[in-house]
Amino acid sequence: MELKSIVPIVQNVGFPITISIYLLVRMEKKIDQLTNSIVVLSKILESK
C-alpha cells in the first residue's frame, strides 16, 4: 500500500483507534489490580 492510500484510512479511523488505545491503557491498570486481588484471594482460600 502506498502512503497516499493509507492516510485517508488513518484519518477516518484515527479517532476510534485513539479512543481504543486510551481505554486499553487505562483498563490495563485495573485488570492488573484485579489479577493481583484474585491471586491474593486464592492464596487465602488455599490456606484455610
Biopython code that builds the backbone (N, CA, C, O; Angstrom):
import numpy as np
from Bio.PDB.StructureBuilder import StructureBuilder

atoms = [
    (1, "MET", "N", (0.843, -1.185, 0.000)),
    (1, "MET", "CA", (0.000, 0.000, 0.000)),
    (1, "MET", "C", (0.883, 1.242, 0.000)),
    (1, "MET", "O", (1.935, 1.294, 0.638)),
    (2, "GLU", "N", (0.425, 2.205, -0.719)),
    (2, "GLU", "CA", (1.151, 3.459, -0.769)),
    (2, "GLU", "C", (0.698, 4.372, 0.360)),
    (2, "GLU", "O", (-0.386, 4.202, 0.917)),
    (3, "LEU", "N", (1.524, 5.321, 0.683)),
    (3, "LEU", "CA", (1.213, 6.270, 1.744)),
    (3, "LEU", "C", (-0.047, 7.060, 1.425)),
    (3, "LEU", "O", (-0.815, 7.400, 2.326)),
    (4, "LYS", "N", (-0.263, 7.352, 0.148)),
    (4, "LYS", "CA", (-1.447, 8.122, -0.254)),
    (4, "LYS", "C", (-2.740, 7.366, 0.047)),
    (4, "LYS", "O", (-3.767, 7.986, 0.325)),
    (5, "SER", "N", (-2.700, 6.061, -0.005)),
    (5, "SER", "CA", (-3.904, 5.291, 0.280)),
    (5, "SER", "C", (-4.068, 5.014, 1.779)),
    (5, "SER", "O", (-5.173, 4.722, 2.235)),
    (6, "ILE", "N", (-2.990, 5.102, 2.536)),
    (6, "ILE", "CA", (-3.060, 4.850, 3.978)),
    (6, "ILE", "C", (-3.557, 6.073, 4.744)),
    (6, "ILE", "O", (-4.284, 5.935, 5.727)),
    (7, "VAL", "N", (-3.175, 7.254, 4.306)),
    (7, "VAL", "CA", (-3.528, 8.483, 5.016)),
    (7, "VAL", "C", (-5.031, 8.655, 5.192)),
    (7, "VAL", "O", (-5.458, 8.952, 6.307)),
    (8, "PRO", "N", (-5.865, 8.489, 4.160)),
    (8, "PRO", "CA", (-7.311, 8.635, 4.377)),
    (8, "PRO", "C", (-7.876, 7.608, 5.352)),
    (8, "PRO", "O", (-8.794, 7.904, 6.117)),
    (9, "ILE", "N", (-7.322, 6.406, 5.317)),
    (9, "ILE", "CA", (-7.800, 5.382, 6.243)),
    (9, "ILE", "C", (-7.505, 5.796, 7.674)),
    (9, "ILE", "O", (-8.367, 5.681, 8.546)),
    (10, "VAL", "N", (-6.294, 6.277, 7.921)),
    (10, "VAL", "CA", (-5.919, 6.714, 9.270)),
    (10, "VAL", "C", (-6.761, 7.913, 9.687)),
    (10, "VAL", "O", (-7.155, 8.014, 10.848)),
    (11, "GLN", "N", (-7.038, 8.810, 8.772)),
    (11, "GLN", "CA", (-7.862, 9.967, 9.103)),
    (11, "GLN", "C", (-9.282, 9.544, 9.454)),
    (11, "GLN", "O", (-9.899, 10.134, 10.341)),
    (12, "ASN", "N", (-9.800, 8.549, 8.785)),
    (12, "ASN", "CA", (-11.170, 8.106, 9.030)),
    (12, "ASN", "C", (-11.299, 7.296, 10.308)),
    (12, "ASN", "O", (-12.294, 7.425, 11.022)),
    (13, "VAL", "N", (-10.322, 6.474, 10.604)),
    (13, "VAL", "CA", (-10.415, 5.608, 11.780)),
    (13, "VAL", "C", (-9.480, 6.031, 12.904)),
    (13, "VAL", "O", (-9.367, 5.326, 13.907)),
    (14, "GLY", "N", (-8.819, 7.147, 12.758)),
    (14, "GLY", "CA", (-7.863, 7.614, 13.761)),
    (14, "GLY", "C", (-8.484, 7.869, 15.111)),
    (14, "GLY", "O", (-7.913, 7.493, 16.135)),
    (15, "PHE", "N", (-9.640, 8.500, 15.138)),
    (15, "PHE", "CA", (-10.298, 8.804, 16.410)),
    (15, "PHE", "C", (-10.708, 7.542, 17.153)),
    (15, "PHE", "O", (-10.402, 7.419, 18.339)),
    (16, "PRO", "N", (-11.390, 6.596, 16.507)),
    (16, "PRO", "CA", (-11.734, 5.355, 17.235)),
    (16, "PRO", "C", (-10.503, 4.587, 17.721)),
    (16, "PRO", "O", (-10.518, 4.012, 18.810)),
    (17, "ILE", "N", (-9.454, 4.580, 16.926)),
    (17, "ILE", "CA", (-8.230, 3.896, 17.349)),
    (17, "ILE", "C", (-7.636, 4.592, 18.562)),
    (17, "ILE", "O", (-7.199, 3.931, 19.504)),
    (18, "THR", "N", (-7.616, 5.913, 18.549)),
    (18, "THR", "CA", (-7.079, 6.670, 19.673)),
    (18, "THR", "C", (-7.878, 6.398, 20.937)),
    (18, "THR", "O", (-7.297, 6.179, 22.000)),
    (19, "ILE", "N", (-9.183, 6.409, 20.838)),
    (19, "ILE", "CA", (-10.034, 6.130, 21.999)),
    (19, "ILE", "C", (-9.816, 4.698, 22.493)),
    (19, "ILE", "O", (-9.746, 4.461, 23.699)),
    (20, "SER", "N", (-9.711, 3.752, 21.572)),
    (20, "SER", "CA", (-9.493, 2.358, 21.951)),
    (20, "SER", "C", (-8.175, 2.186, 22.690)),
    (20, "SER", "O", (-8.121, 1.500, 23.710)),
    (21, "ILE", "N", (-7.122, 2.798, 22.188)),
    (21, "ILE", "CA", (-5.816, 2.708, 22.846)),
    (21, "ILE", "C", (-5.871, 3.343, 24.221)),
    (21, "ILE", "O", (-5.336, 2.791, 25.182)),
    (22, "TYR", "N", (-6.514, 4.499, 24.324)),
    (22, "TYR", "CA", (-6.640, 5.175, 25.619)),
    (22, "TYR", "C", (-7.369, 4.287, 26.630)),
    (22, "TYR", "O", (-6.933, 4.150, 27.773)),
    (23, "LEU", "N", (-8.470, 3.693, 26.204)),
    (23, "LEU", "CA", (-9.239, 2.835, 27.115)),
    (23, "LEU", "C", (-8.470, 1.578, 27.492)),
    (23, "LEU", "O", (-8.535, 1.138, 28.640)),
    (24, "LEU", "N", (-7.738, 0.991, 26.539)),
    (24, "LEU", "CA", (-6.951, -0.203, 26.848)),
    (24, "LEU", "C", (-5.853, 0.104, 27.856)),
    (24, "LEU", "O", (-5.622, -0.675, 28.780)),
    (25, "VAL", "N", (-5.181, 1.225, 27.683)),
    (25, "VAL", "CA", (-4.120, 1.605, 28.623)),
    (25, "VAL", "C", (-4.713, 1.873, 29.998)),
    (25, "VAL", "O", (-4.145, 1.482, 31.017)),
    (26, "ARG", "N", (-5.836, 2.529, 30.015)),
    (26, "ARG", "CA", (-6.478, 2.852, 31.287)),
    (26, "ARG", "C", (-6.993, 1.598, 31.986)),
    (26, "ARG", "O", (-6.871, 1.466, 33.204)),
    (27, "MET", "N", (-7.568, 0.681, 31.215)),
    (27, "MET", "CA", (-8.113, -0.538, 31.795)),
    (27, "MET", "C", (-7.019, -1.518, 32.208)),
    (27, "MET", "O", (-7.246, -2.375, 33.063)),
    (28, "GLU", "N", (-5.844, -1.402, 31.615)),
    (28, "GLU", "CA", (-4.752, -2.328, 31.931)),
    (28, "GLU", "C", (-4.401, -2.269, 33.416)),
    (28, "GLU", "O", (-4.160, -3.305, 34.035)),
    (29, "LYS", "N", (-4.371, -1.084, 33.983)),
    (29, "LYS", "CA", (-4.072, -0.931, 35.411)),
    (29, "LYS", "C", (-5.130, -1.624, 36.257)),
    (29, "LYS", "O", (-4.810, -2.304, 37.232)),
    (30, "LYS", "N", (-6.369, -1.451, 35.885)),
    (30, "LYS", "CA", (-7.456, -2.070, 36.647)),
    (30, "LYS", "C", (-7.431, -3.591, 36.515)),
    (30, "LYS", "O", (-7.718, -4.303, 37.477)),
    (31, "ILE", "N", (-7.093, -4.083, 35.340)),
    (31, "ILE", "CA", (-7.002, -5.528, 35.139)),
    (31, "ILE", "C", (-5.852, -6.095, 35.964)),
    (31, "ILE", "O", (-5.978, -7.178, 36.534)),
    (32, "ASP", "N", (-4.735, -5.376, 36.033)),
    (32, "ASP", "CA", (-3.614, -5.827, 36.862)),
    (32, "ASP", "C", (-4.010, -5.874, 38.333)),
    (32, "ASP", "O", (-3.654, -6.816, 39.040)),
    (33, "GLN", "N", (-4.737, -4.873, 38.798)),
    (33, "GLN", "CA", (-5.199, -4.856, 40.188)),
    (33, "GLN", "C", (-6.158, -6.012, 40.445)),
    (33, "GLN", "O", (-6.086, -6.663, 41.487)),
    (34, "LEU", "N", (-7.039, -6.264, 39.514)),
    (34, "LEU", "CA", (-7.985, -7.364, 39.655)),
    (34, "LEU", "C", (-7.262, -8.711, 39.691)),
    (34, "LEU", "O", (-7.611, -9.587, 40.483)),
    (35, "THR", "N", (-6.269, -8.869, 38.842)),
    (35, "THR", "CA", (-5.480, -10.103, 38.825)),
    (35, "THR", "C", (-4.767, -10.308, 40.158)),
    (35, "THR", "O", (-4.761, -11.413, 40.699)),
    (36, "ASN", "N", (-4.173, -9.252, 40.680)),
    (36, "ASN", "CA", (-3.493, -9.355, 41.972)),
    (36, "ASN", "C", (-4.477, -9.713, 43.080)),
    (36, "ASN", "O", (-4.156, -10.520, 43.952)),
    (37, "SER", "N", (-5.647, -9.135, 43.057)),
    (37, "SER", "CA", (-6.659, -9.437, 44.068)),
    (37, "SER", "C", (-7.100, -10.898, 43.988)),
    (37, "SER", "O", (-7.303, -11.545, 45.015)),
    (38, "ILE", "N", (-7.244, -11.405, 42.791)),
    (38, "ILE", "CA", (-7.641, -12.804, 42.620)),
    (38, "ILE", "C", (-6.548, -13.730, 43.139)),
    (38, "ILE", "O", (-6.848, -14.744, 43.770)),
    (39, "VAL", "N", (-5.297, -13.401, 42.885)),
    (39, "VAL", "CA", (-4.183, -14.220, 43.374)),
    (39, "VAL", "C", (-4.172, -14.236, 44.897)),
    (39, "VAL", "O", (-4.022, -15.294, 45.509)),
    (40, "VAL", "N", (-4.332, -13.063, 45.510)),
    (40, "VAL", "CA", (-4.351, -12.981, 46.970)),
    (40, "VAL", "C", (-5.532, -13.766, 47.532)),
    (40, "VAL", "O", (-5.381, -14.491, 48.516)),
    (41, "LEU", "N", (-6.679, -13.632, 46.932)),
    (41, "LEU", "CA", (-7.864, -14.346, 47.393)),
    (41, "LEU", "C", (-7.675, -15.862, 47.283)),
    (41, "LEU", "O", (-8.058, -16.609, 48.183)),
    (42, "SER", "N", (-7.090, -16.302, 46.185)),
    (42, "SER", "CA", (-6.891, -17.747, 46.036)),
    (42, "SER", "C", (-5.878, -18.273, 47.056)),
    (42, "SER", "O", (-6.028, -19.396, 47.537)),
    (43, "LYS", "N", (-4.864, -17.496, 47.392)),
    (43, "LYS", "CA", (-3.909, -17.906, 48.426)),
    (43, "LYS", "C", (-4.579, -17.993, 49.787)),
    (43, "LYS", "O", (-4.307, -18.911, 50.560)),
    (44, "ILE", "N", (-5.454, -17.041, 50.078)),
    (44, "ILE", "CA", (-6.179, -17.055, 51.359)),
    (44, "ILE", "C", (-7.081, -18.284, 51.420)),
    (44, "ILE", "O", (-7.151, -18.951, 52.453)),
    (45, "LEU", "N", (-7.763, -18.585, 50.335)),
    (45, "LEU", "CA", (-8.653, -19.738, 50.319)),
    (45, "LEU", "C", (-7.878, -21.057, 50.432)),
    (45, "LEU", "O", (-8.355, -22.005, 51.057)),
    (46, "GLU", "N", (-6.709, -21.117, 49.840)),
    (46, "GLU", "CA", (-5.883, -22.327, 49.919)),
    (46, "GLU", "C", (-5.375, -22.555, 51.345)),
    (46, "GLU", "O", (-5.230, -23.696, 51.784)),
    (47, "SER", "N", (-5.112, -21.483, 52.048)),
    (47, "SER", "CA", (-4.558, -21.616, 53.405)),
    (47, "SER", "C", (-5.595, -22.057, 54.412)),
    (47, "SER", "O", (-5.241, -22.512, 55.500)),
    (48, "LYS", "N", (-6.854, -21.936, 54.080)),
    (48, "LYS", "CA", (-7.916, -22.297, 55.034)),
    (48, "LYS", "C", (-8.365, -23.705, 54.867)),
    (48, "LYS", "O", (-9.249, -24.161, 55.592)),
]
sb = StructureBuilder()
sb.init_structure("model")
sb.init_model(0)
sb.init_chain("A")
sb.init_seg("    ")
for serial, (resi, resn, name, xyz) in enumerate(atoms, 1):
    if name == "N":
        sb.init_residue(resn, " ", resi, " ")
    sb.init_atom(name, np.array(xyz, "f"), 0.0, 1.0, " ", f" {name:<3s}", serial, name[0])
structure = sb.get_structure()
